[in-house]
């Protein structure tokens, strides 16, 4: 290495160091326009006042869940038989609601295709087809051997 190349290298390093020092304050935040870092908030309320306020609120605060004056709602269990549920599911599929709900748009009730499938399901469910299907499926269940399936 010659003296001129060494001098150039040292001069370049010195200029780079000076430029780095000049740019350093821009990375620390702009205090003239507002520091982006959060400033601590000094409260004018004392710890004792906050504690007293919280204790006062707790005296009238609503309870979580049910209390003695508000009884729990009774549990309602559906009385549908397996045959009724299976018949309802078959009518739901037959009406086209299953395809509408699991399609690309999902259960979009504003689409005409969904409303048509819903009307078809209502007609099938309220018509004689539902009762006949329940009777048919009940007969199959009665004829099936008594096995218990645990899932």
N, C-alpha and C positions, 0 to 999 in steps of 0.2 A: 504494500500500500504506500502510496506516495503522500507527501506532506499536504498537497492540495486536496486530495480526496479525503484525507483525515480531517482537514479543516472544514471541508464542505459537509461532511457527516456530522461533525460537532455543531456547526452552525445550524443545520437542519434540526438536530435534536434540541438545540436551545430555542429555536423558533417554535417548535411543536410544544415544548414545555411552557413557554410564555402564552401561547394560544390556549392551552389547556387550563392554565391558571386564570386567564381572562374569562373563559367560558364557565368556570366552576360555579359562580354565584347563580347562574341561570338554572342549575339543577337543584338548588336549595329551596326554591319557592320564591314567588314574587311578592315581597312584602308591601310594595307600593300599591298593588292591585288586590291584595287580600291573599293571605297565606292559605293554601289548600289544606293544610293540616288543621285538625280541630283544635280549638282553644278550650282550655278548661272553663267550665261554667261555675261561677261563684254564686251560690244560692243565698238569698236573704232570709230563708226560713231555717230555724234551728232544728237540730236533730230531735230535741224534746217536743217541739211543736209538731213535727211530722209524725212522731210516735203517738202523741195524743190524738191527732186527727185520725190516724189509722185505727186506733182503739175505739174511738167514737163511731166510726163508720162500721166497724165489725159488730157493734151492738144492734144495728138495724139492717145489716147486710142479708141478702137472701141466702138461704141454705142451699147446699148442693143436693140434688136428688129430691127424694120425698121426705117430708117430715111428718109429725104426728097428726097435724091438721089436714094434710093433703094425702089421702090414701092412694096407693098404687093402682093403676088401671088394671082391671081383670084381664087375664090372658085369654084371647079368643083363638080357639083351634078350629080349623076348617073341618067340616064333617064330610068332605068329599071322599068317596071311595077310590080305590085304585082304578076301577073301571071308569069312573067319572073323569078323573084326571087324564087317563089315557085317551078317552073319547074327545075331551077338550083339546088335547095336544094334536090329535089327528085332524080335527076340524080347523085348528090354527094353521096347520101345514097345508091342508086342502084349500083353504081360502086364499092362500098366497101371502099371508102376513109374515110367515117365517122367512120367505124369500125377500120380502120388503125390508124386514128388520136386519137381516144379516147381509144385505147387499152393500154396495159401495157407499151409498148415501146414508145408510143407517135408517133409523126410525124417524124419518122426516115427515111429520104429519101434514105438512103443507103441500106435498106432492100429490097429484091426482091418483097415481097408481097406489099409493098407500091408503088413501081414502076409499078407493074402490075395494081393496083387499079387506079393509076394516068393515065395510058395509057387507061384504060377502061373508065374513066371519060372523057378524051379528046375525045375519039371516040364517046361517047354518046352526048357530048356537041356540037361537030361539025357535027354530023349526023342529019338525018331528025327527030329523036325521040324528040329532043329538041323543034323544031318548032311546032311539033304536040302536044306536051305536053303544050306549051305556049298557043296555040289556044284552046285546051280543057279547060285549067284553065281559060282563058279569057271568054269563053262561060259560065262557071259556075258563074263567078263573075257578068256577065251581067244579068244572070237569078236570082241571089240572090236579096232579097229585100234590099232596100237602108237603111242600118243601119250604124251608125258610132260607132266604138269601140274605146274608149280612154283607154289607158293603162298607 
